[in-house]
Amino acid sequence: MLLSSQKMLFSFLLVMGTILAMSSNSWLMAWIGLELNLMSFIPILTSGKDKFSCEAALKYFLVQAIGSALIIFAAPISINSEVFYSTILFALILKLGASPFHFWLPAVMEGLNWIQAIILMTIQKLAPMFLICHIVTNPLVSYIMILCAMLSALVGSVGGLNQTSLRKMLAFSSLNHIGWMLTALTISESSWFIYFLFYCIISTSICLLFNFQQTFYLPQLFMNKTLTPYTNLVNSFSLLSLGGLPPFTGFIPKWIMIESMTMAKMLLPALILIASSLITLYFYLRMAVSYLLLISFKTKLTLNTSSSISSLSPMFVSINLFLLLTPSIFILI
């Protein structure tokens, strides 16, 4: 059963934990919201009933427990001291999966299915980033955040170069995007919200596309002969959009961020973020071009009506393509 009562219950509690953490007016209630979110996500991770999902759930639980312990550790410290803000920031960065505490993110992503990966890359990042907004006004916190953002962008871009697992590739891409979002938090909340919204749309779209094809590794994209040429084209466009190539949707938030950083005189972070995005775009462009070239002439011109492709394929792929291109057209107009 796709949506059992247990999954619906834990999904509801997960969303309620996120809302509680975001709407709380004290760090104790924020901690309770994060714990409710964690305890709701663990059963969702273990619903796969295989050793990989259980291993991923255990790794995720241990790392998040360390982050929660750091928040509790900061409780006796004076709330206006820089030590308190720094401890809270490191705890939230650990929960977020940003560098230098990114070690758990690719390992956990490798054991998840695509629906669980969507939750980890989108909803689970919402509460920690929202809580970081409350402490970003401190100068020391802002300085540490920019350093973590630049390191996340570099690690995320270099780490995905030699990956063949699509889930690990998206994990390192998510790490690169975390660098952009942490920088956006130091500028304004509106910049962060716009970037996070576009990031969620693109990441969800790509994960749903891979889930629809049941593809988990790069060679499977090249070897799958049951896909229509239209689907193959959207696969390439989706990867290029995630890398931020214009005129796809993924370029819009980076364009806005580059303008914001230039106006804020943040030239060094802007340079490092742009360079890391070029590296990320390189391996996506290399993969997309190879993907298009390796498709045989027969596969391009012939529609394969295999039983493994459902009747919803044309509609699903068309919606995906619409989300990839339409926002850019409206921005340019």
N, C-alpha and C positions, 0 to 999 in steps of 0.2 A: 504493500500500500504506500503510495507516494507521500501522502500527507496523513500520517497516523495521528491519533489524538496526543500521543506523547510528544511527537515532533512539534505539533501546533502549540502545545503547552510550553515546551522549552523555548520555542521561537518567541512566543509572547513574553515570557520572563526575560529573555535576552534583550528584547526591545525595551521593556520596562526598566531593566537595569541600566541601559544606556541613557534613557530619559531621566532616570533618577540622578545619575551621576552628572548629567549636563545641567539639570535644574536645581541642584542642591546649593544651599547658601553656606554650607560648612564643609570642611574637609572630611569630617566623620561621615556625613551622609554621602559625600562623593565616593569615599572608600567603600561604603555599603553598596552603592550602585555598581561599582566596578566588580565587587565580589559576586553580586547577584548575576551580573553579566557573565562572569567567568564560570560560575557553577551551572549556568544554563547552557553555555557553549560546549562544555565537556561532554554531556550526553549526546549532543548533536554530532560531535566529532566521532564518538564511539558507535554511532548508529550503523557504520559500515560493516561491523562485525568481522573484520580481518585484522591481522597482526600489524599492518601498516597504519591503519587508522588508530588503533589502540596505542601504538608507539608514538604517533603524532600527538594524541591527546595527552599522554604522560609528559612528553617534552613541553607542550604548551602549558600544562598545569604547573609544572615545576618552575618554569620561567616567570609565569604570572604570579605565582606565590611569592617569589623573591621580590618582585615589584611591589606587591601588597605589603610585604614585611618592611620594605624601605619606607613606605608611607606611614606605617605605624611607628617605625623608628624615629621619624621626624616629629611625632606628636609632642614629646617633652621639650623640644627645642622652641625657643621664642619665635613666635609667628612672623615677626618683622625682621628677623635676622637673615643674612644671606646664606647661612648654612641651611636653614629651613627650606628656603626657596631652591637651593641647589639640590638638596636631597629629594625634594618632591619632583624636580625636573628630571633627575636621573631615573627615578622610579617610573615616571610616565614615559620617558624615552625607551626604557627597557620594555614596558608593556606595549609600546608602539612598534618596536622592532627596528628603530633607527640606529645608525652607527654611533658609537662603537659597540652597541649591544644588539647587533643584527644577526648574531651567529645562529639563533634559533629559527629565524623566519624561513630560509630555504629548506631546512630539514623538516619543519612542520608541514610546509606546503607540499612537499613531495609525497606525504602520506594521505593527502586529502583528495576527495573527488571535487569536481568543478563547482558544485553548488556550495560546498563547505568553503572552498577557496574564495568564492564571491563574498561570503560573510566575513572571512578573515581579512580580506583586502579592503573592505568598505566599512561595514557597520562597526567592526571591532576597532577601527582607527578613529571613530568619531568621538567617543568619550575622552580618551587621553588627549587628543588635540584640543578639544573644547576646554579641558581643564588647564592645559598649558596657556590658554588665552588669559587666565586669571593671574599668572605670575610673570608674563612676558614684559610687564612694565618695569621690572627690576633690571638695571643695567647689566649686572653680572649674568643674569639668566639669559638676557638677550644676546650677549656676547657668546655664551656657551652654546646657545641654540644655533647661531650662525656657523660656528665651528662644526657642530654635529651635522648641520644641513649640508655643508660643503663635503664633509667626509662621507655622508650617506650617498650623495650624488656620485662621487668618484667610485666608491665601492660598488654601488649598484650598476654603474656603467661597465666597469672592468669585470665584475663578477659574472656577468651574463654572456661574456664573449665566447667561451668554449662550452656552453651548455647545450645538451641535446634534449633535456627534459623540458617540456613546455611549462610545467608548473614551477620549476626552479627558475626558468627564464622570466616568468611573470613575477616571481618573488623578488628577483634582483631589479626588475623594472619598477616594481612597487617601491623598493628601497630608494631608487632614483627619484621617484615622484615624491616620496616622503621628504627628501632634501628640498625640493621646490616648495612643498607645503609648509615646512618649518620656517623657511625664509619668508613665505607669505605671511605667516603669523607675526613676524617681527615688524611687518610693514602695516598691515591693516587686516581686520577680521573679514572685511568684504572680499579682499583679494584671495584670502584663504578659502572662503566659502565658494567662490566662483571656480577656483582650481579644483577643489575637492568634488564639486558637483560634476564637472566635466570628467574628472578622473574616475568617478564611480560609474558614469554612463559608459565610458569606453571599456573599462575593465570588465564590467558586467556583460557588456555586449560580446566581448571576445571570449569570456569564459562560457557563456551560453552557447556560442558558436562551436567551441571545442567540445562542450558537453553533448551537443546535438550530434556531433560526428564521432563521439567517444574516442577522441584523439588525445594522447598523453605525451607522446614523444615526437621529436622532429621527423625522423624517418617515416612515421606513419602518415604524415602529411603528403610526403612524396609518393608513397606506395599505395595510398588509398585510391582505387580505381572506380569506386562506386559514387564518387562525388560529381555533381554537374559542373560544367565550366564556370557557371555563374557563381557557384559556391566557392570554387577555387579562387576566383577573382576577389571575392569579398574577404577570403582568408588573408590574402596579401594586403589588401587595403586596410584591414583591421590592424595588422601588425605595423604598417607604416603610420597609421593614425596614433597608435600607442607610442611610437617613437617620436611623434611630434612633427611629422613632415607636412608642410603646407601643400594643398589647401584643405587637408583633412581636419576633423574636429579637434584632434589632439594638439594642433598648433595654436589654437585660440587661447587657452589658459597660459601657455608659455609666452605668447606674444604680450598678453596683459601683464604678466609678471616681469618681463624684461623692461617694459615701459615704467612700471612701478619702481623697480630697483634702480633704473637710471635716474628717475626723479628724486629718489631718496639718496643718491650719491653712493650706492652700494655697488661700486664698480668691480671690486675683486670677487665678491660672491657671484655677481652676474657673470663674470668671465668664466669662473669655475663651473657654474651650473650649465652654461651654454656649451662649454667644452665636453662636459659629461654627457649632455644630451646628444651631441654629435657622435660620441662613441656608441651610445645606445642606438641611435638611428643607423649607425654603420652596420651593426650586426642584424638589425631588423631589415634593412635595405638589402643586405647580402642574402638573407634568408628568403625575402619576398621575391627578389629577382631570380634567384636559383629555382625557387618554387615554380615561378611562371615559365621559366625556360625548360624545366625538366618535364613539364606536362606534355605528353605526346600530342601530335597534330590530330590524331583521331579522337583523343579525349577532349580536345578543345572544341571540336566541331560536332561531336556526337553526344546526345543526351542519354545518359545511362539510366534506365528506369529500373534499378535494382530494388528488391523488396526491402532492403535495409534503409532506404530513404523514404520518409513518410510523405504524405500528401501536403503537409504543412511546410515543406522545404521552401518552395518559391516565396510564400508569404513571409516566412521567418527571415530568409536571406534578404528580401527586399526591404524589410523594416530595418535590418542591420545596416544595409547600404545607405538608407535614408538618414539614419542617425550619424553616419560617418561623414556625409557631405553637406547636408542641408544647413546646419548651424554656421558653417564657414561662409556659405553663400549669403546668408542674412547679414553676417558681420561685414563682409566686403561691400554689400550694397549700402 
